[in-house]
Amino acid sequence: MKLQIIKHKIFELRGQRVMLDFDLAELYEIETKALKRAVRRNITRFPEDFMFELTQEECESNLRYQNGTSSLSWGGSRYLPFAFNVHGVSMLASVLHSEKAVEMNIAIVRAFVALTEFVYNYKELFDQIKEMQQTTGNHDKKLNEIYQAVEYLLQLEEKREEKSNEIENRKRIGFSTSTGN
């Protein structure tokens, strides 16, 4: 599983980067209700700083804006989704006893770490440039060019990820030795 696919399933809610139970269930190739059941059976392993249940308002506003349309709005789950941060995702490996769960947890934790590093590096640079702009009052042409260059780099990163997803999702042509193609 590519990190880009996982990165697109990470949302910002309540000031934390989280993944939702239905996205995790899809990655683990299990039903959402099985994941929820395993979590509820082991609820002491998931304190509030590892996992929380979304409110109805969060489902209606945040998911719709971050995900295009919420799967809840199309007759999905009757229950509000759980949101797991990186610690909660790591804990899922201990309650889901499968090789797929362990494999996916490793990939998901790597995605969280990569996203955190990316945001930290660019945010620090962006904040420094913004501070420089405020002290010069936007009069320095060079500073504006640097600011535009950073914005351009951020846009390139987004386009690169989109292109990577397009390439990954396109239908492959040619001879395949696997059955089913």
N, C-alpha and C positions, 0 to 999 in steps of 0.2 A: 504494500500500500504506500503510495507516494505521500510525502509530507504535505504537499499542496492540497490534496483532498482533505486531509485531516485539518489543516489550517483553516479551511473554509467552514469547518464545523465548530470552530472556537468562537465564542461570543463574549462580549463584555457585558456583564450584568452585576449590579450591586458593587461596582468597582473591582470586580474580579474577572479573570479570563476563565470561562467555564465551557463545558460540553454538556449537551442535554441528553437525557436518558434514551430518547428514541434514536438519536444519531449514534450513540455508543452501541445500542443494541444492533443497529444495522452493521456497524463495523465488526462487532463480535459474532455476527451472523446468528443471533438469537432473537426471540420475540421480546418486545419491550416489557410485556407483563412478566416474563421470566427474570429479566434483569431487576425489575422493581421488587419482585418476590424475594430474590436473593438478598437485595439490599435491606428490605424490611425484616427478613429473618436475622440479619446481622447488623441491625441498626446501631448498636453500640460502637461499631467500627467506623461509623460515619457521623462524627460530630458536626456542628453547624459550620465550622471553618473548613470542612472537607466537602460538604454537600448541603444543599438547601432545596426546598420545594418552591417553585415559582408561585406567585400570586396570580389571580385571574387577570389583574391589570397588566402585569408583566407579560403574560402570555399574549394578551391582545395588542399591546403596544410594541414591546421590544422584539418579539419574534416576527411580527409582521414587517417591521422596518428592517430588521437585520437579515431576514431570511426570505424576503420577497412576499411570500404568503406562508402563514403558519400551517403546519400539518394538522394542527388542532382545529382549524377552521373548516377542514374538509371531512369532518366526522371521524377524526382520529381517536385519540384516547379520551375516556371520560374523566380521567384523573389528570391533575396538574403535573407537569413534568418535573423531574429532579434535575438540578444543575450540579455538576461535579467539577471542582477545580482540579488542578494537577494532583493534589494529595488524594482527593477522592477517587480519581481515576486509578491511581496507583493502588489504592485499597481494594478496588474492584477485582484485581487479580487474585486476592486472597479469598474472595467469596464466589468467584466464577472459576470453577476448576476445569479449565480446558486449555489445550495448547494454543488455540486461537486467541483466547483471552490474554494469555501471557504475551503472545506475539504482538497483539494489537496494543496492549498497555505500553510496551517498550516503544512502539512507533508513536503513540500519542504523547508520551512524556517527551520524546525527542522533538515532536512538533511544538509542544508548549515551550520548551527551552529555546528552540530556534526562533520562535515568534518573539519571545521575551528579549532575546539578544538583538534581534533586528530592530524592534521598537526602541530598545534602550539606546542603541548606537545612533539611529537616525534622530530620535527625539533629543538626545543630548546636543547633537550638531544643530538641529533646528532651533532649539532653545537659545543656543549661543548666538546664532545669526539674528534671531528675533531681538535679543538683548542688544546686540550691536546696532540694529536698526533703530531701536528706541533711543539709544544714546546719541545717535547722529541725526535723528529726526528725519530719516528717509531722504536726506539730501545727497548722500554719497552714491554715485552711479555704480561704482564697483560693488558696493555692498548689495545693492539691488540685483545686480547680475549674479552674485553668489547665491542669494536667496532664490532666484529663479532657477539656478542650476540644481540646487537641492530639491526643489519641487519637481523639476524635470527627472531627476534620478528616482524619486519616489514613484512618479508615473511610469517610468521605464520598468521598475520592479513589478508593479501591478500588471503591466502589459505582458511582461515575461511570464508571470504566473498564469495569466489567461491563456497565452499561446501554449504553454506547457500542458495545461488542462485540455485544450483543443486537440493537441497532438496525441495525448494519452487516450482521449475518448473517441478518436476516429476509428472507423471500421478498418480493420486490417485486411489487406488483400494478399493473395498468393496461396501457395500450398501449405497446408498445416498437417502435421502428423497426428495431432490430437483428434480423438473422436468427438463429434459434436460440431465440427466446422465443415 
